[in-house]
Amino acid sequence: MSSFEAAVHGLSVLPTNEEAIRSASDVISEVASSGGGLCIFTGAGMSVKSGVPVFRMADGSMSADFLHYLGAYNEARKAAGKHEARDWFEYSVPAMFLPETEKEAWAYWRWRMLRSLVTPGDDYAELDKVIALFGPDRVFVETSNCDQLHVRNKTNPNSIYEVHGSLSRVQCSQKCSDELWPTDEAFLTRMREQPEWVPRCPNCPASLRPNVMLFNDNRLVENEINKQEQRKEAFVARFKTSPSAKGCGSHNIAVIEIGAGAVVPSIRNGSEYLGRRSKCLVRVNPSETECSTFQSASTIPLKDYFPIRLRSYDALIAINAQLGVESAVAAAVSAVAAATSTTTTTTTTTTTTTPSTSASGGGGGDFAVGTIRQGWPFNILRVRKHATPDSQVVAVLDLPEHAAFTFLIDTIASTATHWKLATGCKALLEQAGCRSAELEHYDEVTDVSQHLGDFDESCEGFVVKSYEGHETLFLAN
């Protein structure tokens, strides 16, 4: 469904989930194939399946755990002759770290910090499959979550904008300086072992506090948050369709918003603002009301708005199915397996001897080109032989869509069939004279070592490096 006009009062008719999923997948696929970008906006709903439950509901009511900490805080407030905090908006404020309530404040934040130390759930794995269609350098995440789950899911930290800050660092509660300190393992261990501990600022008598935005916060150290925002703006600018383009569709970007509520609408505001200037806004939220309502009116209509009334995991599973992610992987496995059965079919492999000179200065030349025609996420595997500075001969396997390849590795490994891929690659590499490879991780490229470390006794793995400005796979001879 397309061409919805944004209105504060909401939308009277929504497409069915099936219609929204089908249309959203079409636009996502189109943006990915045309070299566009993907902006992912996540709220608290994205952390639930990982084991970090929301503590405020869609109607604004609070969880029993939260009310426990609020009650203890109010007891301390009464003992100090101060009025009680009526709700979250009067509780989560800079004044909670004043001496009379700092112990109770840290009891709450200790709970927040320790409960966030979980492994990313299955919905993050499904989100990775959508990300892989674009590649990590064409994806940016904006999140209101402070739990670092995107970082633990191996998203590049330089591609994340944590709009409300992060529990991974602390600052002086009185902002005596702009200094930040990490909540490292030593810090977290003390949190666990000393439940009464109140961390102190090393530079003044005040307590520390998380570097997280509070209500009416005039003491937040915003340096890191501002840097993240600047990186996000630079990312968005990369995908402007033309220097003079304005308004709807002016950026070749697909926007996906997941689990963002309307009580604190930071993420919804951001996704709607960018969505009106991009190719689509996909909103994943189980609430019919929150899917049919926008945060603000605008003179710029949404080009494509696709509300999916499902929870994060179910919605992403459905989107991936519509995108054909799983079927593409199966086709790729079949194609690689077929490549192992023959070395003579011209539509599978060809050979060339075009000479070239390596970047390292050693002699060498293109000596094999393998092309897998059916189902592979990219078309050409170009293998070149060259001499490294230390004279070790290696083969370089150029991948036009490196991220699609690493995604293929991840997915096949997760289905316990990655030996087929290994066998197929090994056959192609053996044609080029490659026998084995040392596996390492370079340049913040997706780490595939955990999946490939034991994939074949005679072919140890791949080395991912940057070569001549492009991500490549280096395979030692």
C-alpha positions as CSV (number, residue, x, y, z in Angstrom):
1,M,0.0,0.0,0.0
2,S,1.5,3.4,-1.0
3,S,0.9,7.1,-0.9
4,F,-0.4,7.5,2.6
5,E,-0.8,11.1,3.8
6,A,0.6,11.6,7.3
7,A,-1.8,13.0,9.8
8,V,-1.8,13.4,13.5
9,H,-5.1,11.7,13.8
10,G,-3.9,8.6,12.2
11,L,-4.9,6.3,9.3
12,S,-8.5,5.0,9.0
13,V,-7.6,2.0,6.9
14,L,-4.4,-0.1,7.1
15,P,-3.3,-2.8,4.6
16,T,-3.3,-6.4,5.8
17,N,0.0,-7.7,7.2
18,E,0.3,-9.8,4.1
19,E,0.0,-6.8,1.8
20,A,2.3,-4.7,3.9
21,I,5.0,-7.5,4.0
22,R,4.8,-8.1,0.3
23,S,5.0,-4.4,-0.7
24,A,7.7,-3.7,1.9
25,S,9.8,-6.5,0.6
26,D,9.5,-5.3,-3.0
27,V,10.7,-1.8,-2.1
28,I,13.5,-3.2,0.2
29,S,14.7,-5.4,-2.6
30,E,14.6,-2.6,-5.1
31,V,16.6,-0.2,-2.9
32,A,19.2,-2.9,-2.1
33,S,19.7,-3.9,-5.7
34,S,20.0,-0.3,-6.8
35,G,22.9,0.4,-4.4
36,G,20.7,2.3,-1.8
37,G,21.0,2.3,1.9
38,L,19.1,0.8,4.9
39,C,18.3,2.7,8.0
40,I,17.1,0.7,10.9
41,F,15.3,2.4,13.8
42,T,14.8,0.2,17.0
43,G,12.9,0.8,20.2
44,A,12.5,-1.3,23.4
45,G,10.4,-3.9,21.5
46,M,13.5,-5.1,19.7
47,S,15.1,-6.1,23.0
48,V,12.2,-8.2,24.4
49,K,13.1,-11.5,22.7
50,S,16.7,-11.2,23.9
51,G,15.4,-11.2,27.5
52,V,15.2,-7.5,28.2
53,P,11.5,-6.9,28.9
54,V,9.9,-3.5,28.5
55,F,9.2,-1.8,31.9
56,R,6.6,0.6,30.5
57,M,3.6,-0.5,28.6
58,A,1.9,1.1,25.5
59,D,-0.6,2.7,27.9
60,G,2.1,4.2,30.0
61,S,1.7,1.9,33.0
62,M,4.9,0.5,34.6
63,S,6.1,-3.0,35.4
64,A,6.2,-4.4,38.9
65,D,10.0,-4.3,38.9
66,F,10.1,-0.7,38.0
67,L,7.5,0.2,40.7
68,H,9.6,-1.6,43.3
69,Y,12.6,0.7,42.6
70,L,10.3,3.7,42.4
71,G,8.8,2.9,45.8
72,A,12.3,2.6,47.4
73,Y,13.3,5.9,45.8
74,N,10.2,7.6,47.2
75,E,10.9,6.3,50.7
76,A,14.3,8.0,50.6
77,R,12.7,11.1,49.2
78,K,10.2,11.3,52.1
79,A,13.0,10.7,54.7
80,A,14.8,13.7,53.2
81,G,11.7,15.8,53.4
82,K,11.1,15.9,49.7
83,H,7.9,15.2,47.7
84,E,7.5,11.8,46.1
85,A,8.0,11.2,42.4
86,R,4.6,10.5,40.9
87,D,5.8,8.7,37.8
88,W,8.7,7.8,35.6
89,F,9.0,11.3,34.2
90,E,9.6,12.7,37.8
91,Y,11.8,9.7,38.8
92,S,14.3,9.3,35.9
93,V,15.8,12.8,36.3
94,P,19.3,14.2,37.1
95,A,18.2,14.9,40.7
96,M,17.9,11.2,41.4
97,F,21.7,11.1,41.9
98,L,21.7,13.7,44.7
99,P,23.3,12.4,47.9
100,E,19.9,11.7,49.6
101,T,18.8,9.3,46.9
102,E,21.9,8.2,45.0
103,K,21.9,4.8,46.7
104,E,18.3,4.1,45.5
105,A,19.1,5.6,42.1
106,W,22.0,3.2,41.6
107,A,19.9,0.3,42.8
108,Y,17.6,1.0,39.8
109,W,20.4,1.5,37.3
110,R,22.3,-1.5,38.6
111,W,19.1,-3.5,37.7
112,R,19.0,-1.8,34.3
113,M,22.7,-2.5,33.6
114,L,22.9,-6.1,34.7
115,R,19.6,-7.2,33.0
116,S,20.9,-5.9,29.7
117,L,23.9,-8.3,29.6
118,V,22.2,-10.8,27.4
119,T,22.8,-12.5,24.1
120,P,21.0,-10.9,21.1
121,G,17.8,-12.9,20.3
122,D,16.7,-14.6,17.2
123,D,15.1,-11.4,15.8
124,Y,18.6,-10.0,15.6
125,A,19.7,-13.0,13.5
126,E,16.7,-12.4,11.2
127,L,17.6,-8.7,11.0
128,D,21.1,-9.7,10.0
129,K,19.7,-11.3,6.9
130,V,18.0,-8.1,5.7
131,I,21.2,-6.2,6.5
132,A,23.2,-8.7,4.4
133,L,21.2,-7.7,1.3
134,F,22.8,-4.3,1.5
135,G,26.2,-5.0,3.1
136,P,27.4,-3.5,6.4
137,D,28.7,-0.3,4.7
138,R,25.2,0.5,3.5
139,V,23.4,0.1,6.8
140,F,23.0,2.4,9.8
141,V,21.1,1.7,13.0
142,E,19.4,4.4,15.2
143,T,18.2,3.1,18.5
144,S,16.7,4.4,21.7
145,N,17.9,1.3,23.5
146,C,20.8,1.7,25.8
147,D,21.5,-2.0,26.2
148,Q,24.3,-2.4,23.5
149,L,22.5,-5.4,21.9
150,H,23.3,-4.1,18.4
151,V,27.0,-3.9,19.3
152,R,26.9,-7.4,20.8
153,N,25.3,-8.5,17.6
154,K,28.5,-7.3,15.8
155,T,27.1,-4.3,14.2
156,N,29.9,-1.8,13.5
157,P,29.8,0.7,16.5
158,N,30.5,3.4,14.0
159,S,27.2,2.6,12.3
160,I,25.1,3.0,15.4
161,Y,23.4,6.1,16.8
162,E,22.2,5.6,20.4
163,V,19.9,8.6,20.7
164,H,19.4,8.2,24.4
165,G,23.0,7.3,25.2
166,S,24.5,4.0,26.4
167,L,24.8,1.9,29.6
168,S,28.4,1.0,28.3
169,R,29.8,4.2,29.8
170,V,29.3,6.5,32.9
171,Q,29.9,10.2,33.6
172,C,29.9,12.5,36.6
173,S,26.4,13.1,37.8
174,Q,27.1,16.8,38.3
175,K,29.0,17.0,35.0
176,C,32.2,18.4,36.6
177,S,33.8,17.5,33.3
178,D,33.0,15.9,29.9
179,E,35.0,12.8,30.8
180,L,33.4,9.3,30.3
181,W,34.4,6.0,31.8
182,P,33.6,2.5,30.4
183,T,31.4,0.1,32.4
184,D,34.0,-2.6,31.8
185,E,34.1,-6.1,33.3
186,A,35.7,-4.8,36.5
187,F,32.9,-2.3,36.9
188,L,30.2,-4.8,36.3
189,T,31.7,-7.4,38.6
190,R,31.7,-4.9,41.4
191,M,28.1,-4.1,40.5
192,R,27.2,-7.7,41.0
193,E,29.2,-8.4,44.1
194,Q,28.5,-5.1,46.0
195,P,24.8,-4.3,45.6
196,E,25.1,-1.2,47.9
197,W,28.0,0.2,45.9
198,V,27.6,3.8,44.6
199,P,30.3,4.6,42.0
200,R,32.1,7.9,42.6
201,C,33.4,10.4,40.2
202,P,37.3,10.3,40.3
203,N,37.4,14.1,39.9
204,C,34.8,15.4,42.5
205,P,32.7,14.1,45.4
206,A,29.6,13.4,43.3
207,S,28.4,10.0,42.3
208,L,28.7,8.8,38.7
209,R,25.7,8.1,36.6
210,P,25.1,6.3,33.3
211,N,25.7,8.3,30.2
212,V,22.0,8.0,29.4
213,M,19.6,10.8,28.7
214,L,17.2,11.5,31.6
215,F,14.1,13.7,31.6
216,N,14.8,17.4,31.8
217,D,18.5,16.5,31.6
218,N,20.8,19.5,31.7
219,R,23.8,17.5,32.8
220,L,24.2,14.9,30.1
221,V,27.7,14.6,28.5
222,E,26.7,14.5,24.9
223,N,30.0,14.4,23.1
224,E,29.8,10.7,22.0
225,I,26.1,10.9,21.2
226,N,26.7,14.0,19.0
227,K,29.5,12.1,17.2
228,Q,27.2,9.3,16.5
229,E,24.5,11.6,15.2
230,Q,27.0,13.3,12.8
231,R,28.0,9.9,11.4
232,K,24.4,9.1,10.9
233,E,23.7,12.4,9.0
234,A,26.8,11.7,6.8
235,F,25.5,8.2,6.1
236,V,22.1,9.6,5.0
237,A,23.7,12.2,2.8
238,R,25.5,9.5,0.8
239,F,22.2,8.3,-0.6
240,K,20.7,11.5,-1.7
241,T,19.4,10.9,-5.2
242,S,20.8,14.3,-6.4
243,P,22.3,17.4,-4.8
244,S,19.1,19.4,-5.4
245,A,16.6,16.6,-4.5
246,K,14.1,17.4,-1.8
247,G,11.1,15.9,-0.2
248,C,9.6,12.5,-0.7
249,G,11.9,10.0,-2.2
250,S,14.9,12.3,-2.3
251,H,17.1,9.6,-0.7
252,N,17.6,6.1,-2.0
253,I,17.0,4.6,1.5
254,A,14.7,2.0,2.9
255,V,13.7,2.7,6.5
256,I,12.6,0.0,8.9
257,E,11.4,0.8,12.4
258,I,11.0,-2.0,14.9
259,G,9.5,-2.0,18.4
260,A,9.2,1.7,18.9
261,G,6.4,3.0,21.2
262,A,4.7,6.3,21.3
263,V,5.1,7.1,25.0
264,V,8.7,8.4,24.4
265,P,8.5,8.9,20.6
266,S,12.2,9.6,19.8
267,I,12.6,6.7,17.4
268,R,9.2,7.2,15.8
269,N,9.9,10.9,15.2
270,G,13.3,10.0,13.5
271,S,11.9,7.2,11.4
272,E,9.0,9.3,10.1
273,Y,11.2,12.2,9.3
274,L,13.6,10.1,7.3
275,G,10.8,7.9,5.9
276,R,9.1,10.9,4.2
277,R,12.4,11.5,2.4
278,S,13.2,7.9,1.5
279,K,11.7,5.1,-0.5
280,C,9.6,3.6,2.3
281,L,8.9,3.4,6.0
282,V,8.3,-0.1,7.3
283,R,6.8,0.0,10.8
284,V,6.9,-3.2,12.8
285,N,4.7,-2.9,15.9
286,P,2.1,-5.3,17.2
287,S,-0.2,-2.3,18.2
288,E,-2.9,-1.5,15.7
289,T,-3.2,2.0,17.3
290,E,0.5,2.8,17.1
291,C,0.7,1.5,13.5
292,S,-2.2,3.8,12.5
293,T,-1.0,6.9,14.1
294,F,1.9,9.3,13.2
295,Q,3.7,11.6,15.6
296,S,3.3,14.7,13.6
297,A,1.8,16.1,10.5
298,S,3.9,17.1,7.5
299,T,3.5,18.8,4.2
300,I,5.6,15.9,2.7
301,P,3.6,12.7,2.3
302,L,5.0,9.3,3.0
303,K,5.8,7.8,-0.4
304,D,5.3,4.2,0.9
305,Y,4.2,3.3,4.4
306,F,4.0,-0.4,5.4
307,P,2.7,-1.1,8.9
308,I,3.2,-4.7,10.0
309,R,1.3,-5.5,13.1
310,L,3.6,-8.3,14.4
311,R,6.4,-8.6,16.9
312,S,9.9,-8.2,15.7
313,Y,10.8,-11.9,15.1
314,D,7.6,-12.8,13.4
315,A,7.7,-9.7,11.1
316,L,11.4,-10.2,10.1
317,I,10.8,-14.0,9.4
318,A,7.9,-13.0,7.1
319,I,9.9,-10.2,5.4
320,N,12.9,-12.6,4.8
321,A,10.6,-15.3,3.4
322,Q,9.1,-12.7,1.0
323,L,12.5,-11.5,0.0
324,G,13.4,-15.1,-0.8
325,V,16.5,-15.0,1.4
326,E,16.3,-18.7,2.4
327,S,15.5,-19.9,-1.1
328,A,18.5,-17.8,-2.5
329,V,20.7,-19.6,0.0
330,A,19.4,-23.0,-1.0
331,A,20.0,-22.1,-4.6
332,A,23.5,-21.0,-3.9
333,V,24.3,-24.2,-2.1
334,S,23.0,-26.2,-5.0
335,A,25.0,-24.1,-7.5
336,V,28.2,-24.6,-5.5
337,A,27.5,-28.3,-5.1
338,A,27.1,-28.6,-8.8
339,A,30.4,-26.8,-9.4
340,T,32.2,-29.7,-7.5
341,S,30.9,-32.3,-9.9
342,T,32.5,-30.8,-13.0
343,T,35.4,-28.6,-14.1
344,T,34.6,-28.5,-17.8
345,T,31.1,-26.8,-18.1
346,T,31.7,-23.5,-19.7
347,T,28.7,-21.9,-18.0
348,T,30.3,-22.7,-14.6
349,T,34.0,-21.9,-15.1
350,T,36.2,-20.3,-17.7
351,T,39.9,-19.5,-17.8
352,T,41.8,-16.4,-18.7
353,T,45.5,-15.5,-18.7
354,T,45.3,-11.7,-18.9
355,P,48.6,-10.4,-17.3
356,S,48.6,-7.9,-14.5
357,T,50.8,-6.4,-11.9
358,S,50.0,-6.8,-8.2
359,A,49.7,-3.9,-5.8
360,S,52.7,-5.3,-3.8
361,G,55.0,-4.9,-6.8
362,G,55.4,-8.6,-7.4
363,G,54.7,-10.2,-10.7
364,G,51.5,-12.0,-11.3
365,G,48.4,-12.3,-13.4
366,D,44.7,-13.2,-13.6
367,F,44.7,-16.9,-14.2
368,A,41.2,-18.1,-13.5
369,V,37.7,-16.7,-13.5
370,G,34.9,-18.8,-12.0
371,T,31.4,-17.8,-12.7
372,I,28.4,-19.5,-11.1
373,R,25.4,-18.5,-13.1
374,Q,22.4,-19.8,-11.0
375,G,21.4,-18.6,-7.6
376,W,24.7,-17.1,-6.4
377,P,24.4,-13.7,-4.7
378,F,27.1,-12.4,-7.0
379,N,28.1,-13.3,-10.5
380,I,31.9,-13.5,-10.8
381,L,34.6,-14.9,-8.7
382,R,37.9,-13.5,-10.0
383,V,41.0,-15.2,-8.8
384,R,44.3,-13.5,-9.2
385,K,47.8,-14.7,-8.3
386,H,50.4,-12.2,-7.0
387,A,53.5,-12.0,-4.9
388,T,53.2,-10.4,-1.4
389,P,56.0,-8.2,0.0
390,D,57.5,-11.2,1.7
391,S,57.4,-13.2,-1.5
392,Q,54.7,-15.5,-0.4
393,V,52.4,-16.4,-3.3
394,V,48.7,-16.0,-2.6
395,A,45.5,-16.1,-4.5
396,V,43.0,-13.3,-4.2
397,L,39.3,-14.0,-4.6
398,D,37.5,-10.8,-5.5
399,L,33.9,-10.7,-4.4
400,P,31.7,-7.9,-6.0
401,E,29.3,-8.3,-3.1
402,H,31.4,-9.4,-0.1
403,A,28.6,-8.9,2.4
404,A,26.3,-11.2,0.5
405,F,29.0,-13.9,0.6
406,T,29.5,-13.6,4.4
407,F,25.8,-13.7,4.9
408,L,25.7,-16.9,2.8
409,I,28.4,-18.4,5.0
410,D,26.6,-17.4,8.2
411,T,23.3,-18.9,7.0
412,I,24.6,-22.1,5.6
413,A,26.7,-22.6,8.8
414,S,23.6,-22.1,10.9
415,T,21.9,-24.9,9.0
416,A,24.8,-27.3,9.4
417,T,25.3,-27.6,5.7
418,H,28.3,-25.4,5.2
419,W,30.4,-28.3,4.2
420,K,28.7,-28.1,0.8
421,L,29.8,-24.5,0.4
422,A,33.3,-25.5,1.5
423,T,33.5,-28.3,-0.9
424,G,32.3,-26.2,-3.8
425,C,34.7,-23.4,-3.0
426,K,37.5,-25.8,-2.5
427,A,36.9,-27.3,-6.0
428,L,37.0,-23.9,-7.6
429,L,40.1,-22.9,-5.7
430,E,41.9,-26.1,-6.5
431,Q,41.4,-25.4,-10.2
432,A,43.3,-22.2,-9.5
433,G,46.1,-23.9,-7.6
434,C,45.0,-22.9,-4.1
435,R,45.4,-25.6,-1.4
436,S,44.7,-24.0,2.0
437,A,44.2,-20.7,3.8
438,E,44.8,-19.2,7.2
439,L,41.7,-17.7,8.8
440,E,41.8,-14.3,10.5
441,H,39.6,-11.2,10.8
442,Y,40.6,-7.9,9.4
443,D,39.3,-4.3,9.1
444,E,36.0,-4.8,11.0
445,V,34.7,-7.0,8.2
446,T,32.0,-9.5,9.3
447,D,33.9,-12.2,11.2
448,V,33.2,-15.5,9.6
449,S,35.9,-17.4,11.5
450,Q,33.4,-19.0,14.0
451,H,31.6,-20.6,11.1
452,L,34.5,-21.6,8.9
453,G,37.2,-22.7,11.4
454,D,36.6,-26.4,11.0
455,F,34.8,-26.6,7.7
456,D,37.4,-28.8,5.9
457,E,40.5,-30.6,7.1
458,S,42.5,-29.8,3.9
459,C,41.3,-26.2,3.5
460,E,41.5,-24.3,6.7
461,G,39.5,-21.2,5.9
462,F,39.5,-17.7,4.5
463,V,41.4,-14.5,5.3
464,V,39.3,-11.4,4.9
465,K,41.4,-8.3,4.1
466,S,41.3,-5.0,2.3
467,Y,43.1,-5.1,-1.0
468,E,43.4,-2.2,-3.4
469,G,40.4,-0.5,-1.7
470,H,38.1,-3.5,-2.0
471,E,37.2,-6.2,0.5
472,T,38.6,-9.5,-0.8
473,L,39.3,-13.0,0.4
474,F,43.0,-13.8,0.6
475,L,43.9,-17.5,0.3
476,A,47.4,-18.5,1.1
477,N,49.0,-20.9,-1.4
